[in-house]
Amino acid sequence: MKYFGTVNSFDIDKGRGSIKPETGGENLAFEKSAMSWDSKVTPPTVGQRLSYEVGTKDEKPCALNLETI
C-alpha cells in the first residue's frame, strides 16, 4: 500500500533520513537504498513530498520504495 509524506531530514553523507507521514504519527526512517532514484545525483530535500511503502528494519517501522511525486 502506498502512503505519502514529506522529507523531514536527510544526511547525504550517512545516506539516511526520515519522512513525516501525511496521516500523522511518528516519523519513519529511510535509507538511500530505499529510493527509486540516484540520491547522489538528486538528493531528497526537506519538505519534498514522496510516496512510500511501510516495512521494517531491525524490528522498527521504516519507509521503503520511496518515489518522487
Distance bins in CASP14 RR format, pairs under 12 A and 6 or more apart:
PFRMAT RR
TARGET T0000
AUTHOR 0000-0000-0000
RMODE 2
METHOD distances of the structure
MODEL  1
1 23 0 0 0 0 0 1 0 0 0 0 0
1 51 0 0 0 0 0 1 0 0 0 0 0
1 52 0 0 0 0 0 1 0 0 0 0 0
1 53 1 0 0 1 0 0 0 0 0 0 0
1 54 1 0 0 1 0 0 0 0 0 0 0
1 55 0 0 0 0 0 1 0 0 0 0 0
1 64 0 0 0 0 0 1 0 0 0 0 0
1 65 0 0 0 0 0 1 0 0 0 0 0
2 21 0 0 0 0 0 1 0 0 0 0 0
2 22 0 0 0 0 0 1 0 0 0 0 0
2 23 0 0 0 0 0 1 0 0 0 0 0
2 50 0 0 0 0 0 1 0 0 0 0 0
2 51 1 0 1 0 0 0 0 0 0 0 0
2 52 1 0 0 1 0 0 0 0 0 0 0
2 53 1 0 0 1 0 0 0 0 0 0 0
2 54 0 0 0 0 1 0 0 0 0 0 0
2 63 0 0 0 0 0 1 0 0 0 0 0
2 64 0 0 0 0 0 1 0 0 0 0 0
2 65 0 0 0 0 1 0 0 0 0 0 0
2 66 0 0 0 0 0 1 0 0 0 0 0
2 67 0 0 0 0 1 0 0 0 0 0 0
2 69 0 0 0 0 0 1 0 0 0 0 0
3 19 0 0 0 0 1 0 0 0 0 0 0
3 20 0 0 0 0 0 1 0 0 0 0 0
3 21 1 0 0 1 0 0 0 0 0 0 0
3 22 1 0 0 1 0 0 0 0 0 0 0
3 23 1 0 0 1 0 0 0 0 0 0 0
3 24 0 0 0 0 0 1 0 0 0 0 0
3 25 0 0 0 0 0 1 0 0 0 0 0
3 28 0 0 0 0 1 0 0 0 0 0 0
3 30 0 0 0 0 0 1 0 0 0 0 0
3 49 0 0 0 0 0 1 0 0 0 0 0
3 50 0 0 0 0 1 0 0 0 0 0 0
3 51 1 0 0 1 0 0 0 0 0 0 0
3 52 1 0 1 0 0 0 0 0 0 0 0
3 53 1 0 0 1 0 0 0 0 0 0 0
3 54 1 0 0 1 0 0 0 0 0 0 0
3 55 0 0 0 0 0 1 0 0 0 0 0
3 61 0 0 0 0 0 1 0 0 0 0 0
3 63 0 0 0 0 1 0 0 0 0 0 0
3 64 0 0 0 0 0 1 0 0 0 0 0
3 65 0 0 0 0 0 1 0 0 0 0 0
3 66 0 0 0 0 0 1 0 0 0 0 0
3 67 0 0 0 0 0 1 0 0 0 0 0
3 69 0 0 0 0 0 1 0 0 0 0 0
4 19 0 0 0 0 1 0 0 0 0 0 0
4 20 0 0 0 0 0 1 0 0 0 0 0
4 21 1 0 0 1 0 0 0 0 0 0 0
4 22 1 0 1 0 0 0 0 0 0 0 0
4 23 0 0 0 0 1 0 0 0 0 0 0
4 24 0 0 0 0 0 1 0 0 0 0 0
4 28 0 0 0 0 0 1 0 0 0 0 0
4 48 0 0 0 0 0 1 0 0 0 0 0
4 49 1 0 0 1 0 0 0 0 0 0 0
4 50 1 0 0 1 0 0 0 0 0 0 0
4 51 1 0 1 0 0 0 0 0 0 0 0
4 52 1 0 0 1 0 0 0 0 0 0 0
4 53 0 0 0 0 0 1 0 0 0 0 0
4 54 0 0 0 0 0 1 0 0 0 0 0
4 63 0 0 0 0 0 1 0 0 0 0 0
4 66 0 0 0 0 0 1 0 0 0 0 0
4 67 0 0 0 0 0 1 0 0 0 0 0
4 68 0 0 0 0 0 1 0 0 0 0 0
4 69 1 0 0 1 0 0 0 0 0 0 0
5 18 0 0 0 0 0 1 0 0 0 0 0
5 19 1 0 1 0 0 0 0 0 0 0 0
5 20 1 0 1 0 0 0 0 0 0 0 0
5 21 1 0 1 0 0 0 0 0 0 0 0
5 22 1 0 1 0 0 0 0 0 0 0 0
5 23 0 0 0 0 1 0 0 0 0 0 0
5 24 0 0 0 0 1 0 0 0 0 0 0
5 25 0 0 0 0 0 1 0 0 0 0 0
5 27 0 0 0 0 1 0 0 0 0 0 0
5 28 0 0 0 0 1 0 0 0 0 0 0
5 30 0 0 0 0 0 1 0 0 0 0 0
5 44 0 0 0 0 0 1 0 0 0 0 0
5 47 0 0 0 0 1 0 0 0 0 0 0
5 48 0 0 0 0 1 0 0 0 0 0 0
5 49 1 0 0 1 0 0 0 0 0 0 0
5 50 1 0 1 0 0 0 0 0 0 0 0
5 51 1 0 0 1 0 0 0 0 0 0 0
5 52 1 0 0 1 0 0 0 0 0 0 0
5 53 0 0 0 0 0 1 0 0 0 0 0
5 54 0 0 0 0 0 1 0 0 0 0 0
5 63 0 0 0 0 1 0 0 0 0 0 0
5 66 0 0 0 0 1 0 0 0 0 0 0
5 67 0 0 0 0 0 1 0 0 0 0 0
5 68 0 0 0 0 0 1 0 0 0 0 0
5 69 0 0 0 0 1 0 0 0 0 0 0
6 17 0 0 0 0 0 1 0 0 0 0 0
6 18 0 0 0 0 0 1 0 0 0 0 0
6 19 1 0 0 1 0 0 0 0 0 0 0
6 20 1 0 1 0 0 0 0 0 0 0 0
6 21 0 0 0 0 1 0 0 0 0 0 0
6 22 1 0 0 1 0 0 0 0 0 0 0
6 23 0 0 0 0 0 1 0 0 0 0 0
6 24 0 0 0 0 0 1 0 0 0 0 0
6 27 0 0 0 0 1 0 0 0 0 0 0
6 28 0 0 0 0 0 1 0 0 0 0 0
6 44 0 0 0 0 1 0 0 0 0 0 0
6 45 0 0 0 0 1 0 0 0 0 0 0
6 46 1 0 0 1 0 0 0 0 0 0 0
6 47 1 0 1 0 0 0 0 0 0 0 0
6 48 1 0 0 1 0 0 0 0 0 0 0
6 49 1 0 1 0 0 0 0 0 0 0 0
6 50 1 0 0 1 0 0 0 0 0 0 0
6 51 0 0 0 0 0 1 0 0 0 0 0
6 52 0 0 0 0 0 1 0 0 0 0 0
6 63 0 0 0 0 0 1 0 0 0 0 0
6 66 0 0 0 0 0 1 0 0 0 0 0
6 68 0 0 0 0 0 1 0 0 0 0 0
6 69 0 0 0 0 0 1 0 0 0 0 0
7 16 0 0 0 0 0 1 0 0 0 0 0
7 17 1 0 0 1 0 0 0 0 0 0 0
7 18 1 0 0 1 0 0 0 0 0 0 0
7 19 1 0 1 0 0 0 0 0 0 0 0
7 20 1 0 0 1 0 0 0 0 0 0 0
7 21 0 0 0 0 0 1 0 0 0 0 0
7 27 0 0 0 0 1 0 0 0 0 0 0
7 28 0 0 0 0 0 1 0 0 0 0 0
7 29 0 0 0 0 0 1 0 0 0 0 0
7 30 0 0 0 0 1 0 0 0 0 0 0
7 35 0 0 0 0 0 1 0 0 0 0 0
7 39 0 0 0 0 0 1 0 0 0 0 0
7 43 0 0 0 0 1 0 0 0 0 0 0
7 44 1 0 1 0 0 0 0 0 0 0 0
7 45 1 0 0 1 0 0 0 0 0 0 0
7 46 1 0 1 0 0 0 0 0 0 0 0
7 47 1 0 1 0 0 0 0 0 0 0 0
7 48 1 0 1 0 0 0 0 0 0 0 0
7 49 0 0 0 0 1 0 0 0 0 0 0
7 50 1 0 0 1 0 0 0 0 0 0 0
7 52 0 0 0 0 0 1 0 0 0 0 0
7 63 0 0 0 0 1 0 0 0 0 0 0
7 66 0 0 0 0 1 0 0 0 0 0 0
7 68 0 0 0 0 0 1 0 0 0 0 0
7 69 0 0 0 0 0 1 0 0 0 0 0
8 16 0 0 0 0 0 1 0 0 0 0 0
8 17 1 0 0 1 0 0 0 0 0 0 0
8 18 1 0 1 0 0 0 0 0 0 0 0
8 19 1 0 0 1 0 0 0 0 0 0 0
8 20 1 0 1 0 0 0 0 0 0 0 0
8 21 0 0 0 0 1 0 0 0 0 0 0
8 22 0 0 0 0 0 1 0 0 0 0 0
8 24 0 0 0 0 0 1 0 0 0 0 0
8 25 0 0 0 0 0 1 0 0 0 0 0
8 26 0 0 0 0 0 1 0 0 0 0 0
8 27 1 0 1 0 0 0 0 0 0 0 0
8 28 0 0 0 0 1 0 0 0 0 0 0
8 29 0 0 0 0 1 0 0 0 0 0 0
8 30 0 0 0 0 0 1 0 0 0 0 0
8 44 0 0 0 0 0 1 0 0 0 0 0
8 45 0 0 0 0 0 1 0 0 0 0 0
8 46 1 0 0 1 0 0 0 0 0 0 0
8 47 1 0 0 1 0 0 0 0 0 0 0
8 48 0 0 0 0 0 1 0 0 0 0 0
8 49 0 0 0 0 0 1 0 0 0 0 0
8 50 0 0 0 0 0 1 0 0 0 0 0
8 63 0 0 0 0 0 1 0 0 0 0 0
9 15 0 0 0 0 0 1 0 0 0 0 0
9 16 0 0 0 0 1 0 0 0 0 0 0
9 17 1 0 1 0 0 0 0 0 0 0 0
9 18 1 0 1 0 0 0 0 0 0 0 0
9 19 0 0 0 0 1 0 0 0 0 0 0
9 20 0 0 0 0 1 0 0 0 0 0 0
9 27 0 0 0 0 1 0 0 0 0 0 0
9 28 0 0 0 0 0 1 0 0 0 0 0
9 29 0 0 0 0 1 0 0 0 0 0 0
9 30 0 0 0 0 0 1 0 0 0 0 0
9 43 0 0 0 0 0 1 0 0 0 0 0
9 44 0 0 0 0 1 0 0 0 0 0 0
9 45 0 0 0 0 0 1 0 0 0 0 0
9 46 1 0 0 1 0 0 0 0 0 0 0
9 47 0 0 0 0 1 0 0 0 0 0 0
9 48 0 0 0 0 0 1 0 0 0 0 0
10 16 1 0 0 1 0 0 0 0 0 0 0
10 17 1 0 1 0 0 0 0 0 0 0 0
10 18 1 0 0 1 0 0 0 0 0 0 0
10 19 0 0 0 0 1 0 0 0 0 0 0
10 27 0 0 0 0 0 1 0 0 0 0 0
10 29 0 0 0 0 0 1 0 0 0 0 0
10 30 0 0 0 0 1 0 0 0 0 0 0
10 31 0 0 0 0 0 1 0 0 0 0 0
10 32 0 0 0 0 1 0 0 0 0 0 0
10 34 0 0 0 0 0 1 0 0 0 0 0
10 35 0 0 0 0 1 0 0 0 0 0 0
10 39 1 0 0 1 0 0 0 0 0 0 0
10 42 0 0 0 0 0 1 0 0 0 0 0
10 43 1 0 0 1 0 0 0 0 0 0 0
10 44 1 0 1 0 0 0 0 0 0 0 0
10 45 1 0 0 1 0 0 0 0 0 0 0
10 46 1 0 0 1 0 0 0 0 0 0 0
10 47 0 0 0 0 1 0 0 0 0 0 0
10 48 0 0 0 0 1 0 0 0 0 0 0
10 50 0 0 0 0 0 1 0 0 0 0 0
10 63 0 0 0 0 0 1 0 0 0 0 0
10 66 0 0 0 0 0 1 0 0 0 0 0
11 17 1 0 0 1 0 0 0 0 0 0 0
11 18 0 0 0 0 1 0 0 0 0 0 0
11 29 0 0 0 0 0 1 0 0 0 0 0
11 30 0 0 0 0 0 1 0 0 0 0 0
11 31 0 0 0 0 0 1 0 0 0 0 0
11 32 0 0 0 0 1 0 0 0 0 0 0
11 39 0 0 0 0 0 1 0 0 0 0 0
11 43 0 0 0 0 1 0 0 0 0 0 0
11 44 0 0 0 0 0 1 0 0 0 0 0
11 46 0 0 0 0 0 1 0 0 0 0 0
12 32 0 0 0 0 1 0 0 0 0 0 0
12 35 0 0 0 0 0 1 0 0 0 0 0
12 38 0 0 0 0 0 1 0 0 0 0 0
12 39 1 0 0 1 0 0 0 0 0 0 0
12 40 1 0 0 1 0 0 0 0 0 0 0
12 41 0 0 0 0 0 1 0 0 0 0 0
12 42 0 0 0 0 0 1 0 0 0 0 0
12 43 1 0 1 0 0 0 0 0 0 0 0
12 44 0 0 0 0 1 0 0 0 0 0 0
12 45 0 0 0 0 0 1 0 0 0 0 0
12 46 0 0 0 0 0 1 0 0 0 0 0
13 32 0 0 0 0 0 1 0 0 0 0 0
13 39 0 0 0 0 0 1 0 0 0 0 0
13 40 0 0 0 0 0 1 0 0 0 0 0
13 43 0 0 0 0 0 1 0 0 0 0 0
14 29 0 0 0 0 0 1 0 0 0 0 0
14 30 0 0 0 0 0 1 0 0 0 0 0
14 31 0 0 0 0 1 0 0 0 0 0 0
14 32 0 0 0 0 1 0 0 0 0 0 0
14 39 0 0 0 0 0 1 0 0 0 0 0
14 43 0 0 0 0 0 1 0 0 0 0 0
15 29 0 0 0 0 0 1 0 0 0 0 0
15 30 0 0 0 0 1 0 0 0 0 0 0
15 31 1 0 0 1 0 0 0 0 0 0 0
15 32 1 0 1 0 0 0 0 0 0 0 0
15 33 0 0 0 0 1 0 0 0 0 0 0
15 34 0 0 0 0 0 1 0 0 0 0 0
15 35 0 0 0 0 1 0 0 0 0 0 0
15 39 1 0 0 1 0 0 0 0 0 0 0
15 40 0 0 0 0 1 0 0 0 0 0 0
15 43 0 0 0 0 1 0 0 0 0 0 0
15 44 0 0 0 0 0 1 0 0 0 0 0
16 27 0 0 0 0 0 1 0 0 0 0 0
16 28 0 0 0 0 0 1 0 0 0 0 0
16 29 1 0 0 1 0 0 0 0 0 0 0
16 30 1 0 0 1 0 0 0 0 0 0 0
16 31 1 0 1 0 0 0 0 0 0 0 0
16 32 1 0 0 1 0 0 0 0 0 0 0
16 33 0 0 0 0 1 0 0 0 0 0 0
16 34 0 0 0 0 1 0 0 0 0 0 0
16 35 0 0 0 0 0 1 0 0 0 0 0
16 39 0 0 0 0 0 1 0 0 0 0 0
16 43 0 0 0 0 0 1 0 0 0 0 0
16 44 0 0 0 0 0 1 0 0 0 0 0
16 57 0 0 0 0 0 1 0 0 0 0 0
16 62 0 0 0 0 0 1 0 0 0 0 0
16 63 0 0 0 0 0 1 0 0 0 0 0
17 27 0 0 0 0 1 0 0 0 0 0 0
17 28 0 0 0 0 1 0 0 0 0 0 0
17 29 1 0 0 1 0 0 0 0 0 0 0
17 30 1 0 1 0 0 0 0 0 0 0 0
17 31 1 0 0 1 0 0 0 0 0 0 0
17 32 0 0 0 0 1 0 0 0 0 0 0
17 33 0 0 0 0 0 1 0 0 0 0 0
17 34 0 0 0 0 1 0 0 0 0 0 0
17 35 0 0 0 0 0 1 0 0 0 0 0
17 39 0 0 0 0 0 1 0 0 0 0 0
17 43 0 0 0 0 0 1 0 0 0 0 0
17 44 1 0 0 1 0 0 0 0 0 0 0
17 45 0 0 0 0 0 1 0 0 0 0 0
17 46 0 0 0 0 1 0 0 0 0 0 0
17 48 0 0 0 0 0 1 0 0 0 0 0
17 50 0 0 0 0 0 1 0 0 0 0 0
17 52 0 0 0 0 0 1 0 0 0 0 0
17 62 0 0 0 0 1 0 0 0 0 0 0
17 63 0 0 0 0 1 0 0 0 0 0 0
17 66 0 0 0 0 0 1 0 0 0 0 0
18 25 0 0 0 0 0 1 0 0 0 0 0
18 26 0 0 0 0 1 0 0 0 0 0 0
18 27 1 0 1 0 0 0 0 0 0 0 0
18 28 1 0 0 1 0 0 0 0 0 0 0
18 29 1 0 1 0 0 0 0 0 0 0 0
18 30 1 0 0 1 0 0 0 0 0 0 0
18 31 0 0 0 0 0 1 0 0 0 0 0
18 34 0 0 0 0 0 1 0 0 0 0 0
18 44 0 0 0 0 0 1 0 0 0 0 0
18 46 0 0 0 0 1 0 0 0 0 0 0
18 47 0 0 0 0 0 1 0 0 0 0 0
18 50 0 0 0 0 0 1 0 0 0 0 0
18 52 0 0 0 0 0 1 0 0 0 0 0
18 60 0 0 0 0 0 1 0 0 0 0 0
18 61 0 0 0 0 0 1 0 0 0 0 0
18 62 0 0 0 0 1 0 0 0 0 0 0
18 63 0 0 0 0 1 0 0 0 0 0 0
18 66 0 0 0 0 0 1 0 0 0 0 0
19 25 0 0 0 0 0 1 0 0 0 0 0
19 26 0 0 0 0 0 1 0 0 0 0 0
19 27 1 0 0 1 0 0 0 0 0 0 0
19 28 1 0 1 0 0 0 0 0 0 0 0
19 29 0 0 0 0 1 0 0 0 0 0 0
19 30 1 0 1 0 0 0 0 0 0 0 0
19 31 0 0 0 0 0 1 0 0 0 0 0
19 34 0 0 0 0 1 0 0 0 0 0 0
19 35 0 0 0 0 0 1 0 0 0 0 0
19 44 0 0 0 0 1 0 0 0 0 0 0
19 46 0 0 0 0 0 1 0 0 0 0 0
19 47 0 0 0 0 1 0 0 0 0 0 0
19 48 0 0 0 0 1 0 0 0 0 0 0
19 49 0 0 0 0 1 0 0 0 0 0 0
19 50 1 0 0 1 0 0 0 0 0 0 0
19 51 0 0 0 0 0 1 0 0 0 0 0
19 52 1 0 0 1 0 0 0 0 0 0 0
19 53 0 0 0 0 0 1 0 0 0 0 0
19 54 0 0 0 0 0 1 0 0 0 0 0
19 61 0 0 0 0 0 1 0 0 0 0 0
19 62 0 0 0 0 1 0 0 0 0 0 0
19 63 1 0 1 0 0 0 0 0 0 0 0
19 64 0 0 0 0 0 1 0 0 0 0 0
19 65 0 0 0 0 0 1 0 0 0 0 0
19 66 1 0 0 1 0 0 0 0 0 0 0
19 67 0 0 0 0 0 1 0 0 0 0 0
20 26 0 0 0 0 1 0 0 0 0 0 0
20 27 1 0 1 0 0 0 0 0 0 0 0
20 28 0 0 0 0 1 0 0 0 0 0 0
20 29 0 0 0 0 0 1 0 0 0 0 0
20 30 0 0 0 0 0 1 0 0 0 0 0
20 46 0 0 0 0 1 0 0 0 0 0 0
20 47 0 0 0 0 1 0 0 0 0 0 0
20 48 0 0 0 0 0 1 0 0 0 0 0
20 49 0 0 0 0 0 1 0 0 0 0 0
20 50 0 0 0 0 0 1 0 0 0 0 0
20 52 0 0 0 0 0 1 0 0 0 0 0
20 63 0 0 0 0 0 1 0 0 0 0 0
21 27 1 0 0 1 0 0 0 0 0 0 0
21 28 1 0 0 1 0 0 0 0 0 0 0
21 30 0 0 0 0 0 1 0 0 0 0 0
21 49 0 0 0 0 0 1 0 0 0 0 0
21 50 0 0 0 0 0 1 0 0 0 0 0
21 51 0 0 0 0 0 1 0 0 0 0 0
21 52 0 0 0 0 1 0 0 0 0 0 0
21 53 0 0 0 0 0 1 0 0 0 0 0
21 54 0 0 0 0 1 0 0 0 0 0 0
21 61 0 0 0 0 1 0 0 0 0 0 0
21 62 0 0 0 0 0 1 0 0 0 0 0
21 63 0 0 0 0 1 0 0 0 0 0 0
22 28 0 0 0 0 0 1 0 0 0 0 0
22 47 0 0 0 0 0 1 0 0 0 0 0
22 49 0 0 0 0 1 0 0 0 0 0 0
22 50 0 0 0 0 0 1 0 0 0 0 0
22 51 0 0 0 0 0 1 0 0 0 0 0
22 52 0 0 0 0 0 1 0 0 0 0 0
22 69 0 0 0 0 0 1 0 0 0 0 0
23 52 0 0 0 0 0 1 0 0 0 0 0
23 54 0 0 0 0 0 1 0 0 0 0 0
25 54 0 0 0 0 0 1 0 0 0 0 0
25 61 0 0 0 0 0 1 0 0 0 0 0
26 54 0 0 0 0 0 1 0 0 0 0 0
26 60 0 0 0 0 1 0 0 0 0 0 0
26 61 1 0 0 1 0 0 0 0 0 0 0
26 62 0 0 0 0 0 1 0 0 0 0 0
26 63 0 0 0 0 0 1 0 0 0 0 0
27 52 0 0 0 0 0 1 0 0 0 0 0
27 60 0 0 0 0 0 1 0 0 0 0 0
27 61 0 0 0 0 1 0 0 0 0 0 0
27 62 0 0 0 0 0 1 0 0 0 0 0
27 63 0 0 0 0 1 0 0 0 0 0 0
28 34 0 0 0 0 0 1 0 0 0 0 0
28 50 0 0 0 0 0 1 0 0 0 0 0
28 52 1 0 0 1 0 0 0 0 0 0 0
28 53 0 0 0 0 0 1 0 0 0 0 0
28 54 1 0 0 1 0 0 0 0 0 0 0
28 55 0 0 0 0 1 0 0 0 0 0 0
28 56 0 0 0 0 0 1 0 0 0 0 0
28 57 0 0 0 0 0 1 0 0 0 0 0
28 60 0 0 0 0 1 0 0 0 0 0 0
28 61 1 0 1 0 0 0 0 0 0 0 0
28 62 1 0 1 0 0 0 0 0 0 0 0
28 63 1 0 1 0 0 0 0 0 0 0 0
28 64 0 0 0 0 1 0 0 0 0 0 0
28 66 0 0 0 0 1 0 0 0 0 0 0
29 52 0 0 0 0 0 1 0 0 0 0 0
29 54 0 0 0 0 0 1 0 0 0 0 0
29 55 0 0 0 0 0 1 0 0 0 0 0
29 56 0 0 0 0 0 1 0 0 0 0 0
29 57 1 0 0 1 0 0 0 0 0 0 0
29 58 0 0 0 0 1 0 0 0 0 0 0
29 60 1 0 0 1 0 0 0 0 0 0 0
29 61 0 0 0 0 1 0 0 0 0 0 0
29 62 1 0 1 0 0 0 0 0 0 0 0
29 63 1 0 0 1 0 0 0 0 0 0 0
29 64 0 0 0 0 0 1 0 0 0 0 0
29 66 0 0 0 0 0 1 0 0 0 0 0
30 36 0 0 0 0 0 1 0 0 0 0 0
30 39 0 0 0 0 0 1 0 0 0 0 0
30 44 0 0 0 0 1 0 0 0 0 0 0
30 50 0 0 0 0 1 0 0 0 0 0 0
30 52 1 0 0 1 0 0 0 0 0 0 0
30 53 0 0 0 0 0 1 0 0 0 0 0
30 54 0 0 0 0 0 1 0 0 0 0 0
30 55 0 0 0 0 0 1 0 0 0 0 0
30 57 0 0 0 0 1 0 0 0 0 0 0
30 60 0 0 0 0 0 1 0 0 0 0 0
30 61 0 0 0 0 0 1 0 0 0 0 0
30 62 1 0 0 1 0 0 0 0 0 0 0
30 63 1 0 1 0 0 0 0 0 0 0 0
30 64 1 0 0 1 0 0 0 0 0 0 0
30 65 0 0 0 0 1 0 0 0 0 0 0
30 66 1 0 1 0 0 0 0 0 0 0 0
30 67 0 0 0 0 0 1 0 0 0 0 0
31 39 0 0 0 0 1 0 0 0 0 0 0
31 44 0 0 0 0 0 1 0 0 0 0 0
31 52 0 0 0 0 0 1 0 0 0 0 0
31 55 0 0 0 0 0 1 0 0 0 0 0
31 57 1 0 0 1 0 0 0 0 0 0 0
31 58 0 0 0 0 0 1 0 0 0 0 0
31 62 1 0 0 1 0 0 0 0 0 0 0
31 63 0 0 0 0 1 0 0 0 0 0 0
31 64 0 0 0 0 1 0 0 0 0 0 0
31 65 0 0 0 0 0 1 0 0 0 0 0
31 66 0 0 0 0 1 0 0 0 0 0 0
32 38 0 0 0 0 1 0 0 0 0 0 0
32 39 1 0 1 0 0 0 0 0 0 0 0
32 40 0 0 0 0 1 0 0 0 0 0 0
32 41 0 0 0 0 0 1 0 0 0 0 0
32 42 0 0 0 0 0 1 0 0 0 0 0
32 43 0 0 0 0 1 0 0 0 0 0 0
32 44 0 0 0 0 1 0 0 0 0 0 0
32 63 0 0 0 0 0 1 0 0 0 0 0
32 66 0 0 0 0 1 0 0 0 0 0 0
33 39 0 0 0 0 1 0 0 0 0 0 0
33 57 0 0 0 0 0 1 0 0 0 0 0
33 62 0 0 0 0 0 1 0 0 0 0 0
33 63 0 0 0 0 0 1 0 0 0 0 0
33 64 0 0 0 0 1 0 0 0 0 0 0
33 65 0 0 0 0 0 1 0 0 0 0 0
33 66 0 0 0 0 1 0 0 0 0 0 0
34 44 0 0 0 0 0 1 0 0 0 0 0
34 50 0 0 0 0 0 1 0 0 0 0 0
34 51 0 0 0 0 0 1 0 0 0 0 0
34 52 1 0 0 1 0 0 0 0 0 0 0
34 53 0 0 0 0 1 0 0 0 0 0 0
34 54 0 0 0 0 0 1 0 0 0 0 0
34 55 0 0 0 0 1 0 0 0 0 0 0
34 57 0 0 0 0 1 0 0 0 0 0 0
34 62 1 0 0 1 0 0 0 0 0 0 0
34 63 1 0 0 1 0 0 0 0 0 0 0
34 64 1 0 1 0 0 0 0 0 0 0 0
34 65 1 0 0 1 0 0 0 0 0 0 0
34 66 1 0 1 0 0 0 0 0 0 0 0
34 67 0 0 0 0 0 1 0 0 0 0 0
35 41 0 0 0 0 0 1 0 0 0 0 0
35 42 0 0 0 0 1 0 0 0 0 0 0
35 43 0 0 0 0 1 0 0 0 0 0 0
35 44 1 0 0 1 0 0 0 0 0 0 0
35 48 0 0 0 0 0 1 0 0 0 0 0
35 50 0 0 0 0 1 0 0 0 0 0 0
35 51 0 0 0 0 0 1 0 0 0 0 0
35 52 0 0 0 0 1 0 0 0 0 0 0
35 63 0 0 0 0 1 0 0 0 0 0 0
35 64 0 0 0 0 1 0 0 0 0 0 0
35 65 0 0 0 0 1 0 0 0 0 0 0
35 66 1 0 1 0 0 0 0 0 0 0 0
35 67 0 0 0 0 1 0 0 0 0 0 0
35 68 0 0 0 0 1 0 0 0 0 0 0
36 42 0 0 0 0 0 1 0 0 0 0 0
36 44 0 0 0 0 0 1 0 0 0 0 0
36 50 0 0 0 0 1 0 0 0 0 0 0
36 51 0 0 0 0 1 0 0 0 0 0 0
36 52 0 0 0 0 1 0 0 0 0 0 0
36 53 0 0 0 0 0 1 0 0 0 0 0
36 63 0 0 0 0 0 1 0 0 0 0 0
36 64 0 0 0 0 0 1 0 0 0 0 0
36 65 1 0 0 1 0 0 0 0 0 0 0
36 66 1 0 0 1 0 0 0 0 0 0 0
36 67 1 0 1 0 0 0 0 0 0 0 0
36 68 1 0 0 1 0 0 0 0 0 0 0
36 69 0 0 0 0 0 1 0 0 0 0 0
37 43 0 0 0 0 1 0 0 0 0 0 0
37 44 0 0 0 0 1 0 0 0 0 0 0
37 48 0 0 0 0 0 1 0 0 0 0 0
37 50 0 0 0 0 0 1 0 0 0 0 0
37 65 0 0 0 0 0 1 0 0 0 0 0
37 66 0 0 0 0 1 0 0 0 0 0 0
37 67 1 0 0 1 0 0 0 0 0 0 0
37 68 1 0 0 1 0 0 0 0 0 0 0
38 44 0 0 0 0 0 1 0 0 0 0 0
38 68 0 0 0 0 0 1 0 0 0 0 0
39 45 0 0 0 0 0 1 0 0 0 0 0
39 48 0 0 0 0 0 1 0 0 0 0 0
39 50 0 0 0 0 0 1 0 0 0 0 0
39 66 0 0 0 0 1 0 0 0 0 0 0
39 68 0 0 0 0 0 1 0 0 0 0 0
42 48 0 0 0 0 1 0 0 0 0 0 0
42 68 0 0 0 0 1 0 0 0 0 0 0
43 66 0 0 0 0 0 1 0 0 0 0 0
43 68 0 0 0 0 0 1 0 0 0 0 0
44 50 1 0 0 1 0 0 0 0 0 0 0
44 52 0 0 0 0 0 1 0 0 0 0 0
44 63 0 0 0 0 0 1 0 0 0 0 0
44 66 1 0 0 1 0 0 0 0 0 0 0
44 67 0 0 0 0 0 1 0 0 0 0 0
44 68 0 0 0 0 1 0 0 0 0 0 0
44 69 0 0 0 0 0 1 0 0 0 0 0
45 68 0 0 0 0 0 1 0 0 0 0 0
47 68 0 0 0 0 0 1 0 0 0 0 0
47 69 0 0 0 0 0 1 0 0 0 0 0
48 66 0 0 0 0 1 0 0 0 0 0 0
48 67 0 0 0 0 0 1 0 0 0 0 0
48 68 1 0 0 1 0 0 0 0 0 0 0
48 69 0 0 0 0 1 0 0 0 0 0 0
49 66 0 0 0 0 0 1 0 0 0 0 0
49 67 0 0 0 0 0 1 0 0 0 0 0
49 68 0 0 0 0 1 0 0 0 0 0 0
49 69 1 0 1 0 0 0 0 0 0 0 0
50 63 1 0 0 1 0 0 0 0 0 0 0
50 64 0 0 0 0 0 1 0 0 0 0 0
50 65 0 0 0 0 1 0 0 0 0 0 0
50 66 1 0 1 0 0 0 0 0 0 0 0
50 67 1 0 0 1 0 0 0 0 0 0 0
50 68 1 0 0 1 0 0 0 0 0 0 0
50 69 1 0 0 1 0 0 0 0 0 0 0
51 63 0 0 0 0 1 0 0 0 0 0 0
51 64 0 0 0 0 0 1 0 0 0 0 0
51 65 0 0 0 0 1 0 0 0 0 0 0
51 66 1 0 0 1 0 0 0 0 0 0 0
51 67 1 0 1 0 0 0 0 0 0 0 0
51 68 0 0 0 0 1 0 0 0 0 0 0
51 69 1 0 1 0 0 0 0 0 0 0 0
52 61 0 0 0 0 0 1 0 0 0 0 0
52 62 0 0 0 0 1 0 0 0 0 0 0
52 63 1 0 1 0 0 0 0 0 0 0 0
52 64 1 0 0 1 0 0 0 0 0 0 0
52 65 1 0 0 1 0 0 0 0 0 0 0
52 66 1 0 1 0 0 0 0 0 0 0 0
52 67 1 0 0 1 0 0 0 0 0 0 0
52 68 0 0 0 0 0 1 0 0 0 0 0
52 69 0 0 0 0 0 1 0 0 0 0 0
53 61 0 0 0 0 0 1 0 0 0 0 0
53 62 0 0 0 0 1 0 0 0 0 0 0
53 63 1 0 0 1 0 0 0 0 0 0 0
53 64 1 0 1 0 0 0 0 0 0 0 0
53 65 1 0 1 0 0 0 0 0 0 0 0
53 66 0 0 0 0 1 0 0 0 0 0 0
53 67 0 0 0 0 1 0 0 0 0 0 0
54 60 0 0 0 0 0 1 0 0 0 0 0
54 61 1 0 1 0 0 0 0 0 0 0 0
54 62 1 0 0 1 0 0 0 0 0 0 0
54 63 1 0 0 1 0 0 0 0 0 0 0
54 64 1 0 0 1 0 0 0 0 0 0 0
54 65 0 0 0 0 1 0 0 0 0 0 0
54 66 0 0 0 0 0 1 0 0 0 0 0
55 61 1 0 0 1 0 0 0 0 0 0 0
55 62 1 0 1 0 0 0 0 0 0 0 0
55 63 1 0 0 1 0 0 0 0 0 0 0
55 64 1 0 1 0 0 0 0 0 0 0 0
55 65 0 0 0 0 1 0 0 0 0 0 0
55 66 0 0 0 0 0 1 0 0 0 0 0
56 62 1 0 0 1 0 0 0 0 0 0 0
56 63 0 0 0 0 0 1 0 0 0 0 0
56 64 0 0 0 0 1 0 0 0 0 0 0
57 63 0 0 0 0 1 0 0 0 0 0 0
57 64 0 0 0 0 1 0 0 0 0 0 0
END
